[in-house]
Amino acid sequence: MNMKNPVLLGLKLAALVAILLAANALAAWVSGVGKFAQTDNPSGTLAGTLAMYALDALVLGYLILRSRWTGWRLVVTVFVVFYGVTTFLTQIETLVFLKYLVNIVPAEMISRLFIQGAITAAIFAPLAVFVLGRMRGDATTPPSSWPWTTSWMGWTWRLLLIAILYVVVYISFGALVFRPLAGEAFQAYYGDLQMPPWILPFQMLRGLIWTALAILIIQAMRGSWRETGLMVALLFSVLMSASLLIPTTIMPQAIRLAHLVEVFTSNFLFGWITVWLLWARPRRFSDPGLSGQGR
């Protein structure tokens, strides 16, 4: 697809939004999520849903257009990133706190959300790649510009550092961004919430899952590490936070908007730093002959 034709590009992105709307509606019906009404503001829900899918289409569309992969390899990549961020990483955290949220989120709804997300991503991924003209590509795949070759020691310290970084970002933005923005609504909504003793190892595990997604995106992208870092940061932040644009009865507006700011900013920062750690390595840890490559 020619990105220099803004009219055609706009029409194709609009088609992606329509695909997301249709896919989500079908997935909600098949999974049974649709019976759990979560809004008393239909007009606000419609506007928020359109905004969410427009943002999702923009970031996923850019990934598709800038990927060095094509065809079903790209389809699988889009599915994994879309489902991994919007459903899997979100709902595994819901499961952790389910006993504190059981009066807000019905337990039977969680499994249905996993199914709904999988169906939506499975429908969207191939159609998006097709609409954007990336089902067929060149005979040869362009080489990756990521200087990924490194020692086991190099991988060990990177993964450990990123896992710790995620925990630091998670706690810091929760305390310094979310709680001040939520104000008195925080105590009213989360007053009885208690962190399980294994929350830090769990969040480190989530950090490693985020890292696996980042590596997949880095491998798929072409371009400099700065462009790739921006792509990862936007995918992590937009796909995770855009659903908070939708008014819902399970979350007061003050909590929802505070989470929106917290999740977007924290995931953007984490995504960018993760790519820097994986790619633009500190010189003293660089492998011989690799320092400065890909910059």
Secondary structure, 3 states (H helix, E strand, C coil): CCCCCHHHHHHHHHHHHHHHHHHHHHHHHHHCHHHCCCCCCHHHHHHHHHHHHHHHHHHHHHHHHHECCCHHHHHHHHHHHHHHHHHHHHHHHHHHCHHHHCCCCCHHHHHHHHHHHHHHHHHHHHHHHHHCCCCCCCCCCCCCCCCCCCCHHHHHHHHHHHHHHHHHHHHHHHHHHHHHHHCHHHHHHHCCCCCCCCHHHHHHHHHHHHHHHHHHHHHHECCCHHHHHHHHHHHHHHHHHHHHHCCECCECHHHHHHHHHHHHHHHHHHHHHHHHHHCCCCHHHCCCCCCCCCC
